[in-house]
Amino acid sequence: MSALFVLICVSIVVAIGFLAAFIWSVRSGQYDDDYTPSVRMLFENKTPSKENKSIKK
């Protein structure tokens, strides 16, 4: 029975840790821009870089 109490306490501590990490990421602006990542691949530079040219030779 005491193992059950230990597991419940550990799970509550882990849940509080995840909640704190989520709140910290929201406050630091991690989720501010949700539009740019979805369209970033549409605006990639189409010219090959110098590194790609040297590999193909």
N, CA, C and O atoms as a DFTB+ gen file, in Angstrom:
228 C
 N C O
     1  1       0.816      -1.191       0.000
     2  2       0.000       0.000       0.000
     3  2       0.865       1.264       0.000
     4  3       0.491       2.275      -0.595
     5  1       2.003       1.205       0.657
     6  2       2.858       2.388       0.718
     7  2       3.479       2.670      -0.658
     8  3       3.781       3.820      -0.976
     9  1       3.666       1.628      -1.468
    10  2       4.197       1.838      -2.817
    11  2       3.216       2.646      -3.652
    12  3       3.624       3.436      -4.503
    13  1       1.940       2.452      -3.413
    14  2       0.920       3.206      -4.137
    15  2       1.021       4.687      -3.808
    16  3       0.917       5.525      -4.704
    17  1       1.221       5.021      -2.549
    18  2       1.364       6.419      -2.160
    19  2       2.623       7.036      -2.757
    20  3       2.613       8.199      -3.159
    21  1       3.683       6.280      -2.815
    22  2       4.924       6.777      -3.407
    23  2       4.730       7.054      -4.895
    24  3       5.171       8.086      -5.400
    25  1       4.071       6.132      -5.596
    26  2       3.835       6.321      -7.028
    27  2       2.922       7.513      -7.303
    28  3       3.128       8.239      -8.275
    29  1       1.931       7.715      -6.469
    30  2       1.033       8.861      -6.637
    31  2       1.800      10.163      -6.417
    32  3       1.632      11.121      -7.171
    33  1       2.633      10.197      -5.393
    34  2       3.429      11.404      -5.123
    35  2       4.401      11.696      -6.255
    36  3       4.553      12.847      -6.662
    37  1       5.058      10.663      -6.765
    38  2       5.989      10.850      -7.868
    39  2       5.260      11.340      -9.112
    40  3       5.759      12.220      -9.813
    41  1       4.097      10.786      -9.391
    42  2       3.353      11.214     -10.581
    43  2       2.868      12.653     -10.450
    44  3       2.818      13.378     -11.444
    45  1       2.514      13.071      -9.255
    46  2       2.096      14.459      -9.052
    47  2       3.280      15.399      -9.250
    48  3       3.129      16.467      -9.845
    49  1       4.452      15.014      -8.758
    50  2       5.647      15.840      -8.937
    51  2       5.999      15.954     -10.420
    52  3       6.347      17.039     -10.885
    53  1       5.913      14.861     -11.165
    54  2       6.201      14.889     -12.601
    55  2       5.184      15.759     -13.332
    56  3       5.556      16.533     -14.214
    57  1       3.913      15.642     -12.980
    58  2       2.871      16.453     -13.618
    59  2       3.087      17.938     -13.345
    60  3       2.906      18.761     -14.241
    61  1       3.468      18.286     -12.134
    62  2       3.736      19.682     -11.804
    63  2       4.952      20.178     -12.582
    64  3       4.985      21.331     -13.013
    65  1       5.945      19.318     -12.762
    66  2       7.115      19.690     -13.561
    67  2       6.751      19.983     -15.008
    68  3       7.217      20.969     -15.579
    69  1       5.921      19.129     -15.607
    70  2       5.488      19.364     -16.983
    71  2       4.634      20.626     -17.084
    72  3       4.746      21.370     -18.058
    73  1       3.799      20.868     -16.107
    74  2       2.984      22.086     -16.111
    75  2       3.862      23.327     -16.002
    76  3       3.626      24.320     -16.690
    77  1       4.865      23.272     -15.145
    78  2       5.779      24.403     -15.009
    79  2       6.558      24.642     -16.304
    80  3       6.757      25.789     -16.704
    81  1       6.997      23.567     -16.957
    82  2       7.717      23.721     -18.227
    83  2       6.811      24.313     -19.303
    84  3       7.254      25.134     -20.106
    85  1       5.550      23.903     -19.322
    86  2       4.612      24.442     -20.299
    87  2       4.352      25.924     -20.051
    88  3       4.347      26.720     -20.990
    89  1       4.138      26.294     -18.802
    90  2       3.891      27.696     -18.477
    91  2       5.119      28.541     -18.812
    92  3       4.982      29.648     -19.333
    93  1       6.310      28.036     -18.520
    94  2       7.539      28.757     -18.847
    95  2       7.674      28.953     -20.352
    96  3       8.058      30.033     -20.802
    97  1       7.359      27.917     -21.141
    98  2       7.497      28.044     -22.593
    99  2       6.474      29.012     -23.177
   100  3       6.774      29.717     -24.140
   101  1       5.289      29.053     -22.616
   102  2       4.286      30.011     -23.095
   103  2       4.706      31.432     -22.759
   104  3       4.570      32.330     -23.590
   105  1       5.210      31.647     -21.564
   106  2       5.629      32.998     -21.157
   107  2       6.872      33.464     -21.907
   108  3       7.061      34.666     -22.096
   109  1       7.719      32.534     -22.336
   110  2       8.932      32.941     -23.037
   111  2       8.693      33.137     -24.529
   112  3       9.615      33.516     -25.250
   113  1       7.473      32.888     -25.010
   114  2       7.137      33.169     -26.395
   115  2       7.344      32.003     -27.343
   116  3       7.451      32.205     -28.553
   117  1       7.402      30.808     -26.828
   118  2       7.638      29.638     -27.673
   119  2       6.495      29.421     -28.665
   120  3       6.726      28.945     -29.777
   121  1       5.283      29.759     -28.281
   122  2       4.114      29.490     -29.124
   123  2       3.537      30.746     -29.755
   124  3       2.381      30.737     -30.180
   125  1       4.305      31.825     -29.828
   126  2       3.788      33.073     -30.372
   127  2       3.508      32.993     -31.870
   128  3       2.454      33.437     -32.325
   129  1       4.429      32.437     -32.630
   130  2       4.296      32.416     -34.086
   131  2       3.925      31.016     -34.540
   132  3       4.791      30.149     -34.664
   133  1       2.656      30.794     -34.786
   134  2       2.234      29.474     -35.230
   135  2       1.937      29.425     -36.727
   136  3       1.559      28.377     -37.250
   137  1       2.105      30.551     -37.419
   138  2       1.830      30.579     -38.854
   139  2       3.092      30.354     -39.688
   140  3       3.047      29.617     -40.673
   141  1       4.203      30.963     -39.319
   142  2       5.424      30.912     -40.119
   143  2       5.954      29.496     -40.352
   144  3       6.325      29.190     -41.486
   145  1       6.012      28.622     -39.359
   146  2       6.546      27.282     -39.629
   147  2       5.746      26.505     -40.677
   148  3       6.312      25.677     -41.391
   149  1       4.456      26.759     -40.777
   150  2       3.654      26.017     -41.734
   151  2       3.872      26.462     -43.174
   152  3       3.612      25.694     -44.100
   153  1       4.345      27.689     -43.378
   154  2       4.576      28.182     -44.734
   155  2       6.048      28.388     -45.046
   156  3       6.386      28.866     -46.128
   157  1       6.921      28.039     -44.124
   158  2       8.354      28.266     -44.322
   159  2       8.872      27.493     -45.532
   160  3       9.719      28.002     -46.265
   161  1       8.386      26.291     -45.751
   162  2       8.877      25.499     -46.884
   163  2       8.450      26.102     -48.222
   164  3       9.058      25.794     -49.248
   165  1       7.434      26.943     -48.239
   166  2       6.986      27.562     -49.484
   167  2       7.912      28.692     -49.918
   168  3       7.932      29.054     -51.094
   169  1       8.673      29.250     -48.991
   170  2       9.518      30.397     -49.279
   171  2      11.005      30.072     -49.227
   172  3      11.816      30.971     -49.005
   173  1      11.382      28.824     -49.424
   174  2      12.792      28.455     -49.391
   175  2      13.536      29.030     -50.592
   176  3      12.951      29.264     -51.649
   177  1      14.804      29.247     -50.415
   178  2      15.655      29.743     -51.483
   179  2      15.869      28.606     -52.491
   180  3      16.320      27.526     -52.109
   181  1      15.556      28.830     -53.752
   182  2      15.622      27.772     -54.762
   183  2      16.994      27.618     -55.396
   184  3      17.233      26.626     -56.085
   185  1      17.911      28.568     -55.188
   186  2      19.235      28.462     -55.785
   187  2      20.090      27.504     -54.964
   188  3      20.071      27.566     -53.734
   189  1      20.839      26.622     -55.618
   190  2      21.680      25.692     -54.871
   191  2      22.858      26.419     -54.230
   192  3      23.382      27.387     -54.781
   193  1      23.254      25.946     -53.080
   194  2      24.370      26.596     -52.381
   195  2      25.705      26.088     -52.909
   196  3      25.753      25.134     -53.685
   197  1      26.777      26.726     -52.487
   198  2      28.118      26.339     -52.919
   199  2      28.478      24.942     -52.429
   200  3      29.212      24.219     -53.104
   201  1      27.977      24.561     -51.279
   202  2      28.265      23.245     -50.739
   203  2      27.666      22.141     -51.610
   204  3      28.290      21.101     -51.820
   205  1      26.476      22.369     -52.103
   206  2      25.838      21.380     -52.956
   207  2      26.569      21.231     -54.297
   208  3      26.634      20.134     -54.851
   209  1      27.120      22.336     -54.819
   210  2      27.833      22.279     -56.097
   211  2      29.123      21.483     -55.956
   212  3      29.492      20.738     -56.864
   213  1      29.804      21.630     -54.840
   214  2      31.077      20.915     -54.663
   215  2      30.851      19.434     -54.458
   216  3      31.714      18.633     -54.816
   217  1      29.740      19.047     -53.903
   218  2      29.436      17.625     -53.669
   219  2      29.102      16.929     -55.004
   220  3      29.464      15.769     -55.201
   221  1      28.432      17.616     -55.894
   222  2      27.991      17.003     -57.155
   223  2      29.137      16.766     -58.129
   224  3      28.979      15.955     -59.042
   225  1      30.273      17.424     -57.986
   226  2      31.368      17.297     -58.948
   227  2      31.979      15.957     -58.960
   228  3      32.912      15.711     -59.723
